[in-house]
Amino acid sequence: MKIAYFDLLSPYGFQVDGVGRIHSPILRDIAQKGYKEYQYALTILLMSPKEYIESISKATGMENFYEKMSQAERDGLNIFDMYIRSESNIKDIEKALSFFISGKISFYEKRNVFLVNPMFSEESISADGVINSKNWGDVCEVCLKSAYIEPPNRPSPTKKYKNEFTRKKFEEFYRKKAAYEEKKRSTQKANPDYELANIISSLATFHNSLNMANIWDLTVYQVHDTFARQRQKEYIDVSDHNYAVWGGKDHKMDMWFKHIS
């Protein structure tokens, strides 16, 4: 799902059809709810059926039945449906979504859906949005992008292919790519230089106006974006200094507002 740069920067977030308004997590909310809770929320949004089954196998000592499943059975797994079989998972999902969605999030057991700001009456039930097995992947993608995280590539269930041969080839490619990304996530060690706490500390120390008193009002996306701009500014300052002293033809005066891709 394509999200405008402006919407990602906005502290008010943006409207997602059928779901409601989603925003980047605010640092102050993370501090109040707990950083470990936030990390676990990201884990829930990133997890695939394979990773979920493996985590249960490791925690309980049960056999990892994913390895014995056929490819057709694996393709039929839906992480949302797997999550909601557990009452504790349902509570964890409600907590995870609360970082990204303002208002009350409640699980409606009769329909196996999460309702955003539900309103119950004797005759009807209404809500600002509904999260279910069909749009869970889209919700995860939007939330992760709001947290400055590139979501795993998941093949679209509605994608149309020219013929059956093309469909099988593309599905095989997506499966192999997903397996590679899962392995990379499980083995890759996080660089402490780019951890959220270190970014907050660095900006509060070196930024011209941000400090430990006001930085907590920013969103996660704003902090990462500001950090990227700050790094670009350090490079530009050195370039400006060198140009002022030595001159040259390659100095670019408009580099300070170049888009960060």
PyMOL commands that set and color helices and strands:
alter all, ss='L'
color gray80, all
select helices_A, chain A and resi 5-9+27-33+35-46+49-60+65-68+71-75+79-83+87-98+136-146+164-187+192-194+196-206+215-217+220-246+255-257
alter helices_A, ss='H'
color red, helices_A
select strands_A, chain A and resi 14-16+20-22+105-108+113-116+119-120+125-126+129-131
alter strands_A, ss='S'
color yellow, strands_A
deselect
rebuild
show_as cartoon
